[in-house]
Amino acid sequence: MGEFWRRFKKDKTAVAGLALIALAVLAAVLAPWIAPYNPTEQFLDGLTPEGSPLPPGERFWFGSDTNGRDQFSRLLHGARTSLVIGVIANGVAVVVGAALGVIAGYLRGWVGAAIMRFTDLMMAFPPLLLAIALAAVLKPGLQIVILVIALVNWVQIARIVYTETTSLAEREYVEAARALGAGPTRVLLRHLLPHLVPTIIVYATLGIATTVLLEAMLSFLGRGVQPPAPAWGMMIFESQSYFLSAPWLVFIPGAAILLVALAFNLVGDGLRDALDPTQRGRG
């Protein structure tokens, strides 16, 4: 662990990404206490006499939205929505994808072929279109968004883990374990899974960035988290008609999405290099 942390700290961009993630998580956890207002409260003086959003100022730090609500408070509470969906949905996708990939790569035969053909079928659909179709069929909501994103994102990790497992299953130590009478479960848990953990951790971290972006796109298209619950993508969706007259309504949540996605990508790259130094400098 000490050697891993020493290598990770050498990557300054990964450390910066980790600091951004920590800041986002802290803001999300403390949102009920540090947000100056209720994110759903509409203020009578939150709009101009003409009914337009207020620009950033002393009372509303990031301005007000189209309904006279505090943009800063909604941004903080929106971080909770985006991070919860990103972590849970990606966690479910990683567990499902890794399990199917390991089973298919180790058992092979008709079982592995059936799993991977189904994976190839799912990969043939564009992720965003598939997510929109599923979200349109199912009732919109936080749980449904998590389920939809998990159903879309498991295929990539399944393919990666399958490739790694097929390679590891042919190693000498695995053949020796089988020759000594180790069953499939023992071989999977004791001899294959420990070697797959670094790969799973790296792609799980990178997958959170993809999940956050996908949730923002679904919310922007009106198929994600439904109002009045604050979500960064929904904030952009609600403000798109004010892009020219009140650009802060789009740029501020857009910047938040960009920074969080970038932070997880930087940490994922840093973990890849720290866990497997032979990959340093690639990609």
C-alpha positions as CSV (number, residue, x, y, z in Angstrom):
1,M,0.0,0.0,0.0
2,G,2.8,2.4,0.8
3,E,4.5,1.8,-2.6
4,F,1.1,2.3,-4.3
5,W,0.5,5.6,-2.6
6,R,4.0,6.8,-3.3
7,R,3.5,6.1,-7.0
8,F,0.1,7.7,-7.0
9,K,1.3,10.9,-5.3
10,K,3.9,11.4,-8.1
11,D,1.0,12.0,-10.5
12,K,0.1,15.6,-9.7
13,T,-2.9,15.6,-12.0
14,A,-4.3,12.6,-10.2
15,V,-3.8,14.2,-6.8
16,A,-5.6,17.3,-8.1
17,G,-8.4,15.1,-9.4
18,L,-8.7,13.4,-6.0
19,A,-8.8,16.9,-4.3
20,L,-11.7,17.9,-6.6
21,I,-13.6,14.7,-5.9
22,A,-13.1,15.3,-2.1
23,L,-14.4,18.8,-2.5
24,A,-17.4,17.7,-4.5
25,V,-18.2,14.9,-2.0
26,L,-17.8,17.3,1.0
27,A,-20.1,19.9,-0.7
28,A,-22.7,17.1,-1.4
29,V,-22.6,15.7,2.2
30,L,-22.8,19.2,3.8
31,A,-25.3,20.7,1.3
32,P,-28.2,20.8,3.9
33,W,-26.0,22.8,6.2
34,I,-23.9,25.1,3.9
35,A,-26.6,25.8,1.3
36,P,-28.0,29.3,2.2
37,Y,-31.5,28.5,1.0
38,N,-33.9,25.6,0.4
39,P,-33.1,24.5,-3.2
40,T,-36.8,24.3,-4.1
41,E,-37.9,27.6,-2.5
42,Q,-39.1,30.2,-4.9
43,F,-38.4,33.8,-3.9
44,L,-40.7,36.7,-4.9
45,D,-37.7,38.9,-5.3
46,G,-35.7,36.2,-7.0
47,L,-36.6,37.6,-10.4
48,T,-36.3,41.0,-12.1
49,P,-39.5,43.1,-12.5
50,E,-39.5,41.7,-16.1
51,G,-39.5,38.1,-14.8
52,S,-35.9,37.3,-15.8
53,P,-33.4,35.5,-13.5
54,L,-31.1,37.6,-11.3
55,P,-27.4,37.6,-12.1
56,P,-24.8,36.6,-9.5
57,G,-24.7,39.0,-6.6
58,E,-24.4,39.5,-2.9
59,R,-27.6,37.6,-2.0
60,F,-27.7,35.0,-4.7
61,W,-24.0,34.1,-5.2
62,F,-24.6,32.2,-8.5
63,G,-27.7,34.1,-9.4
64,S,-31.3,32.8,-9.4
65,D,-32.9,30.4,-11.9
66,T,-35.9,30.9,-14.1
67,N,-38.3,30.2,-11.1
68,G,-36.5,32.6,-8.7
69,R,-34.6,29.8,-6.8
70,D,-31.1,30.2,-5.5
71,Q,-28.7,28.7,-8.1
72,F,-25.9,28.1,-5.5
73,S,-28.2,26.1,-3.2
74,R,-29.5,24.0,-6.2
75,L,-25.9,23.4,-7.3
76,L,-24.9,22.0,-3.9
77,H,-27.9,19.8,-3.6
78,G,-27.5,18.7,-7.3
79,A,-24.1,17.4,-6.4
80,R,-25.7,14.9,-4.1
81,T,-28.0,13.7,-6.9
82,S,-25.2,13.4,-9.5
83,L,-22.7,11.7,-7.2
84,V,-25.3,9.3,-5.7
85,I,-26.3,8.2,-9.2
86,G,-22.7,8.1,-10.4
87,V,-21.5,5.9,-7.6
88,I,-24.5,3.6,-7.2
89,A,-25.3,3.1,-10.8
90,N,-21.7,2.6,-11.8
91,G,-21.2,0.2,-8.8
92,V,-24.1,-1.9,-9.9
93,A,-22.8,-1.9,-13.5
94,V,-19.3,-2.9,-12.3
95,V,-20.6,-5.8,-10.1
96,V,-22.8,-7.2,-12.9
97,G,-20.3,-6.7,-15.7
98,A,-17.3,-8.1,-13.7
99,A,-19.3,-11.1,-12.5
100,L,-20.5,-12.0,-16.1
101,G,-17.0,-11.3,-17.5
102,V,-15.3,-13.6,-15.0
103,I,-17.9,-16.4,-15.4
104,A,-17.7,-16.2,-19.2
105,G,-13.9,-16.0,-19.3
106,Y,-13.3,-18.9,-16.9
107,L,-16.1,-21.4,-17.9
108,R,-16.0,-20.5,-21.6
109,G,-17.8,-23.1,-23.7
110,W,-21.5,-22.5,-24.5
111,V,-22.0,-20.6,-21.3
112,G,-19.2,-18.1,-22.0
113,A,-20.3,-17.8,-25.7
114,A,-23.9,-17.1,-24.7
115,I,-22.9,-14.4,-22.2
116,M,-20.5,-12.7,-24.6
117,R,-22.9,-12.8,-27.6
118,F,-25.5,-11.1,-25.4
119,T,-22.8,-8.6,-24.4
120,D,-22.0,-7.9,-28.0
121,L,-25.7,-7.5,-28.7
122,M,-25.9,-4.9,-26.0
123,M,-22.8,-3.1,-27.2
124,A,-24.3,-2.8,-30.7
125,F,-26.9,-0.2,-29.3
126,P,-25.6,3.4,-28.8
127,P,-25.6,3.8,-25.0
128,L,-27.4,7.2,-25.0
129,L,-30.2,6.0,-27.3
130,L,-30.6,2.8,-25.3
131,A,-30.8,4.8,-22.1
132,I,-33.3,7.2,-23.5
133,A,-35.5,4.3,-24.8
134,L,-35.4,2.5,-21.4
135,A,-36.1,5.8,-19.5
136,A,-39.0,6.5,-21.8
137,V,-40.6,3.1,-21.1
138,L,-40.0,3.2,-17.4
139,K,-41.4,5.9,-15.0
140,P,-38.8,8.6,-14.5
141,G,-37.2,8.9,-11.1
142,L,-34.0,8.6,-9.1
143,Q,-34.2,4.8,-8.8
144,I,-35.1,4.3,-12.4
145,V,-32.3,6.5,-13.6
146,I,-29.8,4.4,-11.6
147,L,-31.3,1.2,-13.0
148,V,-31.2,2.5,-16.6
149,I,-27.6,3.7,-16.4
150,A,-26.5,0.4,-14.8
151,L,-28.2,-1.6,-17.5
152,V,-26.4,0.4,-20.2
153,N,-22.9,0.6,-18.6
154,W,-22.2,-3.0,-17.6
155,V,-21.2,-4.2,-21.1
156,Q,-17.8,-2.4,-21.2
157,I,-16.5,-3.8,-18.0
158,A,-17.8,-7.2,-18.9
159,R,-15.8,-7.3,-22.1
160,I,-12.6,-6.0,-20.4
161,V,-12.9,-8.5,-17.5
162,Y,-13.6,-11.3,-19.9
163,T,-10.5,-10.6,-21.9
164,E,-8.4,-10.5,-18.7
165,T,-9.9,-13.7,-17.3
166,T,-9.3,-15.7,-20.5
167,S,-5.7,-14.7,-20.4
168,L,-5.3,-15.5,-16.7
169,A,-7.1,-18.8,-16.9
170,E,-4.3,-20.2,-19.1
171,R,-1.5,-19.3,-16.6
172,E,0.6,-22.0,-15.0
173,Y,-0.4,-21.3,-11.5
174,V,-4.1,-21.7,-12.4
175,E,-3.4,-25.0,-14.1
176,A,-1.4,-26.1,-11.0
177,A,-4.3,-25.2,-8.8
178,R,-6.7,-27.3,-10.9
179,A,-4.3,-30.2,-10.9
180,L,-4.2,-30.1,-7.1
181,G,-8.0,-30.4,-7.0
182,A,-9.1,-26.8,-6.5
183,G,-12.7,-26.3,-7.6
184,P,-14.0,-23.5,-9.9
185,T,-15.0,-21.3,-7.0
186,R,-11.7,-21.6,-5.2
187,V,-9.8,-20.9,-8.5
188,L,-12.0,-17.8,-9.2
189,L,-11.8,-16.4,-5.7
190,R,-8.2,-17.2,-4.8
191,H,-6.3,-17.2,-8.1
192,L,-8.2,-15.1,-10.6
193,L,-10.1,-12.4,-8.7
194,P,-7.0,-10.9,-6.9
195,H,-5.4,-10.3,-10.3
196,L,-8.5,-8.7,-11.7
197,V,-9.1,-6.3,-8.8
198,P,-6.7,-3.6,-10.1
199,T,-8.3,-3.6,-13.5
200,I,-11.8,-3.5,-12.0
201,I,-10.9,-0.6,-9.7
202,V,-9.4,1.5,-12.5
203,Y,-12.4,1.0,-14.8
204,A,-14.8,1.5,-12.0
205,T,-13.3,4.9,-11.3
206,L,-13.3,5.9,-15.0
207,G,-16.9,4.6,-15.2
208,I,-18.1,7.1,-12.6
209,A,-17.2,10.0,-14.9
210,T,-19.2,8.3,-17.8
211,T,-22.1,7.8,-15.5
212,V,-22.2,11.4,-14.3
213,L,-22.2,12.6,-17.9
214,L,-24.9,10.1,-18.9
215,E,-27.1,11.2,-16.0
216,A,-26.6,14.8,-17.0
217,M,-27.5,14.0,-20.6
218,L,-30.7,12.1,-19.5
219,S,-31.7,15.0,-17.2
220,F,-31.0,17.5,-20.0
221,L,-33.3,15.5,-22.3
222,G,-36.0,15.4,-19.6
223,R,-35.6,11.6,-19.0
224,G,-33.5,11.8,-15.9
225,V,-34.3,13.1,-12.4
226,Q,-37.6,15.0,-12.4
227,P,-38.2,18.5,-11.0
228,P,-38.3,20.0,-8.5
229,A,-35.4,17.7,-7.4
230,P,-32.1,19.5,-8.3
231,A,-29.8,17.8,-10.8
232,W,-27.1,19.5,-12.8
233,G,-28.4,18.2,-16.1
234,M,-31.9,19.3,-15.3
235,M,-30.6,22.8,-14.3
236,I,-29.2,23.2,-17.8
237,F,-32.4,21.8,-19.4
238,E,-34.5,24.3,-17.5
239,S,-32.3,27.2,-18.4
240,Q,-31.5,26.5,-22.1
241,S,-33.9,29.2,-23.3
242,Y,-32.0,31.8,-21.3
243,F,-28.6,30.8,-22.7
244,L,-28.0,34.3,-24.2
245,S,-29.7,36.5,-21.6
246,A,-28.6,34.5,-18.5
247,P,-25.6,32.4,-19.5
248,W,-24.5,31.7,-15.9
249,L,-27.5,29.4,-15.6
250,V,-25.9,27.1,-18.1
251,F,-22.2,27.6,-17.6
252,I,-22.1,27.1,-13.8
253,P,-23.8,23.6,-13.7
254,G,-22.0,22.7,-17.0
255,A,-18.6,23.6,-15.4
256,A,-19.5,21.5,-12.3
257,I,-20.3,18.5,-14.6
258,L,-17.1,19.0,-16.5
259,L,-14.9,19.3,-13.4
260,V,-16.3,16.2,-11.7
261,A,-16.0,14.1,-14.8
262,L,-12.5,15.3,-15.4
263,A,-11.6,14.7,-11.8
264,F,-12.7,11.0,-11.9
265,N,-10.9,10.5,-15.2
266,L,-7.6,12.0,-13.7
267,V,-7.9,9.7,-10.7
268,G,-8.6,6.7,-12.9
269,D,-5.5,7.4,-15.0
270,G,-3.5,7.8,-11.8
271,L,-4.8,4.5,-10.4
272,R,-3.9,2.8,-13.6
273,D,-0.4,4.0,-13.5
274,A,0.1,3.3,-9.8
275,L,-1.4,-0.2,-9.9
276,D,0.4,-1.1,-13.1
277,P,3.6,1.0,-13.7
278,T,4.1,-0.6,-17.1
279,Q,1.1,1.4,-18.3
280,R,2.7,4.7,-17.4
281,G,2.7,7.2,-20.2
282,R,0.4,5.1,-22.5
283,G,-2.9,6.4,-23.9
